[in-house]
Amino acid sequence: MRKIRTDQLDVQALAGLTALQRESIYCGLDNCVTHEVLAAMLPQLDNTTASTYAFSRALQGPILEMTIRGLRVDLDRRDRVLRTIREDIANLSEGLDQIIRDGIGSDASWRSPQQLMKLFYTTLNLTPIRHRTAAGMRPTVDREALEKLSVYFLAEPICLYLLALRDLDKKRQILETGIDRDGRMRTNFNIAGTNTGRLASAISDFGTGTNLQNIDRELRSIFVADPGHKLANLDLEQADARNVGAICWNTFVEAHGESFAGSYLDACEGGDLHTTVCRMAWQDLPWLATEPRRVADQTAYRSLSYRDLAKKLGHGTNYYGSPATMARHTKVDRHTIEDFQARYFAAFPTIGTTSRSDHLAPNWHNSVRHHLKSDGYITTLLGRRRYFFGRWNDDATLREAIAYEPQSLTADEIDLGLLALFRADRVQLLVQVHDSILFQYPEQQESDIIPWALRALRIPIALAQGREFVVPVEAKVGWNWADAGDTNVDGLIKWRGSDSRTRSESPLDPKPPSLRQRLAA
C-alpha cells in the first residue's frame, strides 16, 4: 500500500493521485483532525459537561442497534395504502381542475407554486400573503398562506382542495421511500442533532429510508413485527408538562411553600391535565360532570379536538407564547386565548403572568430571565447545561430558554430508558420518537417483558424537600405500529396486563435479490 505524506501535499500533488487515493487522504485527515479536536476539548470539560459527554457516548450503542436493524415493512399493505392514496390524489386533482377551469376560467397545476401564485394574486387579485426569505419578503402559497386565503369566498374551495392534496402527497412520498433489499426501512439517528439533547433523524447512510421519527400515524400500519415477535410502544405521558411542574416545584417550594409551588405539578399528577386545561379555555361547552373527557374530545378544527387544541394552548402558554402567535398556530381566536391565559396563570401562578413587564413576580418565566441575565446558561434537573448567546432581554431568546429545560428533560428521560433497555439485552430496539420507544420482543415472553420494560423506563428525579418525581409510562402492544381499529386489528392496544389477540396476518419475507442484482451491488 502506498504511503502518503499528508504534511507535504499540495494542489499539484493531489492532481496526480487517483480518486481512491484522494478519498483515502480525505478520510484519514478527517479522523486525524477529529482526534486533535477531541484532545483539545477534553481538558475543557467540567463535571457537568463531562457527564453529558459520557451519556452521549453511551447512547451510541442503542442508536447503532436501531440504525442497523430498521423497521420491517409489510410490502403488500404498503402497496394497498399507496394505491388508495394515488387514487384519492387523482380524484381530488380532477375536482380541483374542474373548479378552476369552470368556476374561474383559468388553469393552474396544484404542484406549481408559481402557477398558484398567479391564480390567487393575479387572476383573483387577492392581497398577496408574504413570508420572509433571505432576499426579503416574497409572496407564498404555503400552508399558512392557504389557510389565510381561505377566508375569501372564491378562494375557499381551492384552498381546501390544495391543503388536502398536499397532505396526501406528503403521505405518498413517505410510502414511496426507498426500502432496503431485506424489506426494511432504516433511518440515520444523530445524537448531537439538537440543542436540547433530542435525537434527530434523516435518510439512512445508503440513501434509503426517511425520518422515521416523523411518520404520520395513519401510515404506521405498514411497519410490522418480525415473525414470532410483537411490537411494544412505550410512551412518556404528558412528559413536557410534568417536567414544567417539577421545575416550578424545585424553584419555588423552599421560598414560597407547597401550596404555591405544587399547584401545577399536583394538577399534572392528579388526573387528565389537558382536559382540565380545556375546561379553562372553553368554559361554555356543555361539560358533563361525570364524563368531561367525552366533551373535550369533540372535534374543534379539522381533525383536532378541543382537547388537542387545549394541549397546544397549555404548552404554548408554558413556553411564553403570545396570544397573537398562538392564535396563528392553533386557529383559536386571540380573545379566547387572552381570557384563557388570565385564568391559566391565576390557577398556576408559578408558571408566569399575563403582565410581561412584571419581572419581579416569583414565577418560572422570570426565573429563566434572571438566569439568562446573570449566568447566560440553563442547567436542567438532570444536569444538562446549555448556553444562550442571544440578548437576555430579547423575547426570542427567552422563549428558547424557557422551552429548553422541559424539552431537554423529556429527551434525557426517554434516552435513559432507551439505554436501560439496551444494556439489559432482552428486546430488539427499533425507533425512538422523542418521548416514546418502539421495540419488538418474542411473543411468548410478553407477560414478563412488558412489566419489566415499564419499570426500566421509570426514571426517578429527586426534587426539593424529598419529593420524588417520575413521568409515568404507558405501553401499547400489537403487530404493527399504528393504533388498532376496525380496519387494523393487528394494531397497538393499551397494555392492561394481557392481550388475548392472535396475529391475523404475517407479512411474507421479501423476495431475495437475484444473482444479477447481487452482482450489480
C-alpha positions as CSV (number, residue, x, y, z in Angstrom):
1,M,0.0,0.0,0.0
2,R,1.4,3.4,-0.9
3,K,2.4,5.7,1.9
4,I,1.5,9.4,1.5
5,R,3.0,12.3,3.5
6,T,0.0,14.5,4.1
7,D,2.2,17.2,5.6
8,Q,3.9,17.6,2.2
9,L,0.7,17.6,0.0
10,D,-0.2,20.5,-2.2
11,V,-2.7,21.0,-5.0
12,Q,-0.4,19.8,-7.7
13,A,0.4,16.6,-5.8
14,L,-3.3,15.8,-5.3
15,A,-3.9,16.2,-9.0
16,G,-1.6,13.3,-9.8
17,L,-3.4,10.9,-7.5
18,T,-6.3,8.5,-8.2
19,A,-9.8,9.2,-7.0
20,L,-9.5,6.4,-4.4
21,Q,-6.2,7.9,-3.1
22,R,-7.7,11.3,-2.8
23,E,-10.7,10.0,-0.9
24,S,-8.4,7.9,1.4
25,I,-6.4,11.1,2.2
26,Y,-9.6,13.0,3.0
27,C,-10.9,10.2,5.3
28,G,-7.5,10.0,7.0
29,L,-7.2,13.7,7.6
30,D,-10.9,13.8,8.8
31,N,-10.1,11.2,11.5
32,C,-6.8,13.0,12.5
33,V,-8.5,16.4,12.8
34,T,-11.3,14.8,14.9
35,H,-8.8,13.3,17.2
36,E,-6.9,16.5,17.6
37,V,-10.1,18.4,18.3
38,L,-11.1,15.9,21.0
39,A,-7.7,16.2,22.7
40,A,-8.1,19.9,22.8
41,M,-11.7,19.8,24.2
42,L,-11.5,17.1,26.9
43,P,-9.4,19.3,29.3
44,Q,-12.1,22.0,29.0
45,L,-14.9,19.7,30.3
46,D,-16.1,20.1,33.9
47,N,-18.2,17.7,35.9
48,T,-21.5,18.8,34.2
49,T,-20.3,18.7,30.6
50,A,-18.2,15.6,31.1
51,S,-21.3,13.8,32.4
52,T,-23.3,14.9,29.3
53,Y,-20.4,13.7,27.0
54,A,-20.3,10.3,28.7
55,F,-24.0,9.9,28.4
56,S,-23.9,10.8,24.6
57,R,-21.1,8.2,24.1
58,A,-23.1,5.5,25.9
59,L,-26.1,6.2,23.6
60,Q,-24.0,5.2,20.6
61,G,-24.8,1.5,21.4
62,P,-28.6,1.7,21.2
63,I,-28.5,4.2,18.4
64,L,-26.4,2.0,16.3
65,E,-28.6,-1.0,17.0
66,M,-31.7,0.9,15.8
67,T,-29.9,2.3,12.8
68,I,-28.8,-1.2,11.7
69,R,-31.9,-3.1,12.4
70,G,-34.5,-0.7,10.9
71,L,-38.3,-1.5,10.7
72,R,-39.8,-4.3,8.7
73,V,-42.3,-3.1,6.0
74,D,-45.4,-5.1,5.1
75,L,-44.9,-4.6,1.3
76,D,-48.4,-5.8,0.4
77,R,-50.1,-3.4,2.9
78,R,-47.8,-0.6,1.8
79,D,-48.8,-1.1,-1.8
80,R,-52.5,-1.2,-0.9
81,V,-52.3,2.0,1.1
82,L,-50.2,3.7,-1.7
83,R,-52.7,2.7,-4.4
84,T,-55.6,4.2,-2.4
85,I,-53.7,7.4,-1.8
86,R,-52.8,7.8,-5.5
87,E,-56.5,7.3,-6.4
88,D,-57.5,9.9,-3.9
89,I,-54.9,12.3,-5.3
90,A,-56.1,11.7,-8.9
91,N,-59.8,12.3,-7.9
92,L,-59.1,15.4,-5.9
93,S,-56.8,16.8,-8.6
94,E,-59.6,16.3,-11.2
95,G,-62.1,18.0,-9.0
96,L,-59.8,21.0,-8.4
97,D,-59.1,21.3,-12.1
98,Q,-62.8,21.5,-12.8
99,I,-63.3,24.2,-10.2
100,I,-60.5,26.3,-11.5
101,R,-61.5,25.8,-15.2
102,D,-65.3,26.1,-14.9
103,G,-65.5,28.4,-12.0
104,I,-62.7,30.9,-12.8
105,G,-62.0,30.2,-16.5
106,S,-58.3,29.6,-15.8
107,D,-55.9,26.7,-15.2
108,A,-53.2,26.0,-12.7
109,S,-51.3,22.9,-11.5
110,W,-51.7,22.2,-7.8
111,R,-48.0,21.1,-7.8
112,S,-46.7,24.5,-9.2
113,P,-46.3,27.3,-6.6
114,Q,-45.7,29.8,-9.4
115,Q,-49.0,29.0,-11.2
116,L,-50.9,29.1,-7.9
117,M,-49.5,32.5,-7.0
118,K,-50.6,33.7,-10.4
119,L,-54.0,32.3,-9.9
120,F,-54.5,33.8,-6.4
121,Y,-52.7,37.1,-6.7
122,T,-53.2,38.0,-10.4
123,T,-56.3,36.2,-11.7
124,L,-58.3,36.5,-8.5
125,N,-56.4,39.7,-7.5
126,L,-56.2,38.7,-3.8
127,T,-53.8,40.5,-1.4
128,P,-50.6,38.5,-1.5
129,I,-49.5,36.6,1.6
130,R,-45.8,37.1,2.1
131,H,-43.1,35.4,4.1
132,R,-39.5,36.5,4.9
133,T,-36.7,35.0,2.9
134,A,-33.0,35.8,2.5
135,A,-34.0,38.0,-0.4
136,G,-36.7,39.9,1.5
137,M,-40.5,39.5,1.8
138,R,-41.8,37.3,-1.0
139,P,-45.3,36.1,-1.9
140,T,-46.1,32.5,-0.9
141,V,-48.8,29.9,-1.2
142,D,-47.6,27.7,1.7
143,R,-49.9,26.1,4.2
144,E,-50.2,29.2,6.4
145,A,-50.9,31.3,3.3
146,L,-53.6,29.0,2.1
147,E,-55.3,29.0,5.5
148,K,-55.4,32.8,5.4
149,L,-56.6,32.9,1.8
150,S,-59.4,30.5,2.6
151,V,-61.4,33.4,4.2
152,Y,-62.2,34.7,0.6
153,F,-65.3,33.2,-0.8
154,L,-63.9,32.4,-4.2
155,A,-60.6,31.0,-2.8
156,E,-62.0,28.8,-0.1
157,P,-62.8,25.7,-2.1
158,I,-59.5,25.9,-4.0
159,C,-57.6,26.2,-0.7
160,L,-59.3,23.3,0.9
161,Y,-58.6,21.1,-2.1
162,L,-54.9,22.2,-2.1
163,L,-54.5,21.5,1.6
164,A,-56.0,18.0,1.2
165,L,-53.8,17.3,-1.9
166,R,-50.6,18.4,-0.2
167,D,-51.4,16.2,2.9
168,L,-52.0,13.2,0.6
169,D,-48.9,13.9,-1.5
170,K,-46.7,14.0,1.6
171,K,-48.0,10.6,2.6
172,R,-47.4,9.3,-0.9
173,Q,-43.8,10.4,-0.8
174,I,-43.2,8.6,2.5
175,L,-44.8,5.4,1.1
176,E,-42.6,5.6,-2.0
177,T,-39.5,6.0,0.1
178,G,-36.7,3.6,-0.7
179,I,-36.8,0.3,1.2
180,D,-33.7,-1.8,1.6
181,R,-33.4,-5.2,-0.1
182,D,-34.2,-7.1,3.1
183,G,-37.6,-5.4,3.2
184,R,-36.8,-3.0,6.0
185,M,-36.8,0.8,6.1
186,R,-34.0,2.5,8.0
187,T,-33.2,5.9,9.4
188,N,-29.9,7.6,10.5
189,F,-30.1,8.9,14.0
190,N,-28.0,11.8,15.1
191,I,-27.2,12.0,18.9
192,A,-25.9,15.6,18.6
193,G,-28.5,16.8,16.2
194,T,-30.3,19.2,18.5
195,N,-29.6,21.7,21.3
196,T,-32.0,20.0,23.7
197,G,-30.5,16.5,23.6
198,R,-33.3,15.2,21.4
199,L,-32.3,12.7,18.7
200,A,-32.6,13.9,15.1
201,S,-33.0,11.5,12.2
202,A,-32.9,11.5,8.4
203,I,-32.4,9.2,5.5
204,S,-30.0,6.3,6.0
205,D,-26.4,6.3,5.1
206,F,-27.3,4.3,2.0
207,G,-29.7,6.9,0.7
208,T,-32.8,4.9,1.5
209,G,-35.4,5.3,4.3
210,T,-36.6,8.5,5.8
211,N,-37.1,10.4,9.1
212,L,-38.9,7.6,11.0
213,Q,-39.5,9.9,13.9
214,N,-41.9,11.9,11.8
215,I,-44.1,9.2,10.2
216,D,-47.8,10.1,10.1
217,R,-49.8,7.9,12.5
218,E,-52.1,6.8,9.6
219,L,-49.2,5.3,7.8
220,R,-47.6,3.4,10.6
221,S,-49.6,0.2,10.0
222,I,-47.1,-0.7,7.2
223,F,-44.4,-1.2,9.8
224,V,-44.8,-4.6,11.3
225,A,-43.1,-7.0,13.8
226,D,-40.9,-9.9,12.5
227,P,-42.5,-13.4,12.5
228,G,-42.7,-14.7,16.1
229,H,-42.3,-11.2,17.5
230,K,-44.7,-8.5,18.7
231,L,-44.3,-4.7,18.9
232,A,-44.4,-2.6,22.1
233,N,-44.6,1.2,22.1
234,L,-43.7,2.8,25.4
235,D,-44.7,6.4,25.7
236,L,-43.9,9.0,28.4
237,E,-47.3,10.5,29.4
238,Q,-47.5,14.3,29.3
239,A,-43.7,14.5,29.9
240,D,-43.1,18.1,28.9
241,A,-46.0,19.4,31.0
242,R,-45.0,17.3,34.0
243,N,-41.4,18.5,33.7
244,V,-42.6,22.1,33.9
245,G,-44.3,21.2,37.1
246,A,-41.2,19.6,38.5
247,I,-39.1,22.6,37.6
248,C,-41.6,25.0,39.2
249,W,-41.7,22.9,42.4
250,N,-37.9,22.8,42.7
251,T,-37.6,26.5,42.0
252,F,-40.2,27.8,44.5
253,V,-41.1,25.3,47.2
254,E,-38.4,26.4,49.6
255,A,-39.2,30.1,49.4
256,H,-43.0,30.1,48.9
257,G,-44.3,26.8,50.2
258,E,-46.0,23.7,48.8
259,S,-49.4,25.3,48.1
260,F,-47.8,27.8,45.8
261,A,-45.1,25.7,44.2
262,G,-47.1,22.5,43.9
263,S,-50.2,23.7,42.1
264,Y,-49.1,22.8,38.5
265,L,-47.3,19.6,39.4
266,D,-50.2,18.5,41.5
267,A,-52.5,19.2,38.6
268,C,-50.3,17.1,36.3
269,E,-50.2,14.2,38.7
270,G,-53.8,14.5,39.8
271,G,-55.6,13.5,36.6
272,D,-56.1,14.5,33.0
273,L,-54.3,17.8,32.8
274,H,-55.2,18.5,29.1
275,T,-59.0,18.1,29.8
276,T,-58.6,20.4,32.9
277,V,-56.9,23.0,30.7
278,C,-59.6,22.5,28.0
279,R,-62.3,23.5,30.6
280,M,-60.3,26.7,31.3
281,A,-60.2,27.6,27.6
282,W,-63.8,26.7,26.6
283,Q,-66.0,27.3,29.7
284,D,-69.2,27.5,27.6
285,L,-69.0,23.9,26.3
286,P,-71.7,21.6,27.7
287,W,-69.4,20.0,30.2
288,L,-70.6,16.7,31.7
289,A,-69.8,16.3,35.3
290,T,-69.0,12.6,35.1
291,E,-67.5,12.5,31.5
292,P,-65.6,15.7,30.8
293,R,-63.2,13.9,28.5
294,R,-66.0,13.0,26.1
295,V,-66.8,16.7,25.7
296,A,-63.1,17.6,25.3
297,D,-62.7,15.0,22.6
298,Q,-65.3,16.6,20.3
299,T,-63.9,18.0,17.0
300,A,-62.9,21.6,17.1
301,Y,-60.8,22.3,14.0
302,R,-60.2,19.9,11.1
303,S,-59.1,16.7,12.7
304,L,-58.2,18.3,16.0
305,S,-60.4,18.0,19.1
306,Y,-60.9,20.7,21.8
307,R,-58.5,18.7,24.0
308,D,-55.9,18.6,21.2
309,L,-56.1,22.4,21.0
310,A,-56.0,22.8,24.8
311,K,-52.8,20.8,24.8
312,K,-51.3,23.3,22.3
313,L,-52.6,26.2,24.4
314,G,-51.1,24.8,27.6
315,H,-47.7,24.1,26.0
316,G,-47.7,27.5,24.2
317,T,-48.5,29.4,27.3
318,N,-45.9,27.4,29.3
319,Y,-43.4,28.4,26.7
320,Y,-44.1,32.1,26.8
321,G,-46.3,32.2,23.7
322,S,-48.1,35.4,23.0
323,P,-51.9,35.3,22.2
324,A,-51.3,36.6,18.7
325,T,-48.7,34.0,17.8
326,M,-50.7,31.2,19.4
327,A,-53.8,32.2,17.5
328,R,-52.0,31.8,14.2
329,H,-50.7,28.3,15.2
330,T,-53.8,26.9,16.9
331,K,-56.6,28.7,14.8
332,V,-58.2,29.7,18.1
333,D,-59.2,33.4,18.2
334,R,-57.0,35.8,20.1
335,H,-59.7,36.9,22.5
336,T,-60.3,33.3,23.7
337,I,-56.6,32.8,24.2
338,E,-56.2,36.1,26.2
339,D,-59.1,35.0,28.5
340,F,-57.6,31.6,28.8
341,Q,-54.2,32.8,29.8
342,A,-55.6,35.0,32.5
343,R,-57.4,32.0,34.0
344,Y,-54.4,29.7,33.5
345,F,-51.8,31.9,35.2
346,A,-54.3,32.6,38.1
347,A,-54.6,28.8,38.6
348,F,-50.9,28.2,38.2
349,P,-49.0,31.3,39.3
350,T,-45.6,29.5,39.4
351,I,-45.5,29.5,35.6
352,G,-45.9,33.1,34.6
353,T,-48.2,36.1,34.4
354,T,-50.1,38.0,31.7
355,S,-48.1,41.1,32.7
356,R,-44.9,40.8,30.7
357,S,-43.5,43.9,32.3
358,D,-43.6,42.4,35.8
359,H,-40.1,41.0,36.1
360,L,-40.1,40.6,39.9
361,A,-43.1,38.2,40.3
362,P,-42.0,34.8,41.6
363,N,-42.6,32.6,38.6
364,W,-40.7,30.3,36.3
365,H,-40.6,32.7,33.3
366,N,-38.9,35.4,35.4
367,S,-36.6,32.8,37.0
368,V,-35.3,31.8,33.5
369,R,-34.9,35.5,32.6
370,H,-32.8,36.0,35.7
371,H,-30.5,33.1,34.9
372,L,-30.0,34.4,31.3
373,K,-29.0,37.8,32.7
374,S,-26.8,36.5,35.5
375,D,-25.3,33.3,34.1
376,G,-26.1,33.1,30.4
377,Y,-27.0,29.4,30.7
378,I,-29.6,26.9,32.0
379,T,-28.8,23.6,33.7
380,T,-31.6,21.0,33.8
381,L,-32.6,18.9,36.7
382,L,-30.7,16.0,35.1
383,G,-27.5,18.1,34.7
384,R,-27.5,19.1,31.0
385,R,-26.2,22.6,30.5
386,R,-26.9,24.9,27.6
387,Y,-25.5,28.4,26.9
388,F,-27.7,31.0,25.2
389,F,-25.8,33.6,23.2
390,G,-28.8,35.9,22.3
391,R,-29.6,39.0,24.2
392,W,-31.0,38.0,27.6
393,N,-33.9,40.6,27.4
394,D,-34.9,39.5,23.9
395,D,-38.2,37.7,23.8
396,A,-37.0,35.2,21.2
397,T,-34.0,34.2,23.4
398,L,-36.3,34.0,26.5
399,R,-38.8,31.7,24.7
400,E,-36.0,29.4,23.6
401,A,-34.5,29.3,27.1
402,I,-37.9,28.6,28.7
403,A,-38.7,25.7,26.3
404,Y,-35.2,24.3,26.7
405,E,-35.3,22.6,30.2
406,P,-38.6,20.7,30.0
407,Q,-37.9,19.5,26.4
408,S,-34.4,18.5,27.4
409,L,-35.6,16.6,30.4
410,T,-38.0,14.7,28.2
411,A,-35.2,13.8,25.8
412,D,-32.9,12.6,28.6
413,E,-35.7,10.7,30.4
414,I,-36.5,8.7,27.3
415,D,-32.9,8.2,26.4
416,L,-32.1,6.9,29.9
417,G,-34.9,4.4,29.4
418,L,-33.5,3.5,26.0
419,L,-30.1,2.9,27.4
420,A,-31.5,0.7,30.2
421,L,-33.4,-1.5,27.6
422,F,-30.3,-1.8,25.5
423,R,-28.0,-2.8,28.3
424,A,-30.4,-5.5,29.5
425,D,-30.4,-7.0,26.0
426,R,-33.9,-8.5,26.3
427,V,-35.7,-6.7,23.4
428,Q,-34.8,-5.5,19.9
429,L,-34.9,-1.7,19.7
430,L,-36.5,-0.2,16.6
431,V,-37.2,3.5,16.9
432,Q,-37.1,6.3,19.4
433,V,-39.6,9.1,18.7
434,H,-38.7,12.0,21.1
435,D,-40.9,10.7,24.1
436,S,-41.5,7.1,23.1
437,I,-39.6,3.9,22.2
438,L,-40.7,1.2,19.8
439,F,-39.2,-2.3,20.2
440,Q,-40.1,-5.9,19.4
441,Y,-39.9,-9.0,21.6
442,P,-40.7,-12.7,21.4
443,E,-44.5,-13.1,21.7
444,Q,-44.4,-15.8,24.3
445,Q,-42.4,-13.6,26.7
446,E,-45.0,-10.8,26.7
447,S,-46.2,-11.2,30.3
448,D,-42.6,-10.8,31.6
449,I,-41.2,-8.3,29.1
450,I,-43.8,-5.5,29.2
451,P,-43.9,-5.1,33.1
452,W,-40.1,-5.2,33.1
453,A,-39.8,-2.6,30.3
454,L,-42.2,-0.3,32.1
455,R,-40.0,-0.5,35.2
456,A,-36.9,0.2,33.1
457,L,-38.4,3.4,31.8
458,R,-39.2,4.7,35.3
459,I,-36.7,7.5,35.7
460,P,-37.0,9.0,39.3
461,I,-35.8,12.5,39.9
462,A,-35.3,13.7,43.5
463,L,-36.9,17.1,44.0
464,A,-36.6,19.6,46.8
465,Q,-38.0,18.6,50.2
466,G,-37.7,14.9,49.4
467,R,-40.4,14.8,46.8
468,E,-39.8,12.1,44.2
469,F,-40.8,12.9,40.6
470,V,-41.4,10.3,37.9
471,V,-43.0,10.7,34.5
472,P,-45.4,7.8,34.1
473,V,-45.1,5.4,31.1
474,E,-47.9,3.9,29.0
475,A,-47.4,0.7,27.0
476,K,-49.2,-0.4,23.8
477,V,-48.7,-3.7,22.2
478,G,-49.6,-5.2,18.7
479,W,-48.1,-6.5,15.5
480,N,-48.0,-3.2,13.6
481,W,-47.1,0.3,14.6
482,A,-50.5,2.0,14.1
483,D,-53.3,2.1,16.7
484,A,-55.7,-0.8,16.4
485,G,-59.1,-0.2,14.8
486,D,-61.9,-1.8,12.7
487,T,-59.6,-1.9,9.7
488,N,-56.4,-2.6,11.6
489,V,-57.0,-5.5,14.0
490,D,-53.3,-6.1,14.4
491,G,-52.5,-2.6,15.6
492,L,-51.4,-1.4,19.0
493,I,-53.8,-1.5,22.0
494,K,-53.1,-0.3,25.5
495,W,-51.4,-2.9,27.7
496,R,-53.7,-3.8,30.6
497,G,-51.8,-6.9,31.9
498,S,-52.5,-9.1,28.9
499,D,-53.5,-9.3,25.2
500,S,-55.7,-12.2,24.1
501,R,-55.5,-11.4,20.4
502,T,-53.6,-13.5,17.9
503,R,-51.9,-12.2,14.8
504,S,-54.3,-12.1,11.9
505,E,-51.7,-12.0,9.1
506,S,-47.9,-12.2,8.9
507,P,-46.0,-10.5,6.1
508,L,-44.1,-12.6,3.6
509,D,-40.4,-12.5,3.6
510,P,-39.2,-10.2,0.8
511,K,-38.1,-11.9,-2.4
512,P,-34.3,-12.3,-2.2
513,P,-32.2,-10.4,-4.7
514,S,-31.4,-12.2,-7.9
515,L,-27.8,-13.1,-8.9
516,R,-27.7,-10.1,-11.3
517,Q,-28.9,-7.7,-8.5
518,R,-26.2,-9.1,-6.1
519,L,-23.5,-8.7,-8.7
520,A,-24.7,-5.1,-9.6
521,A,-24.5,-4.2,-5.9
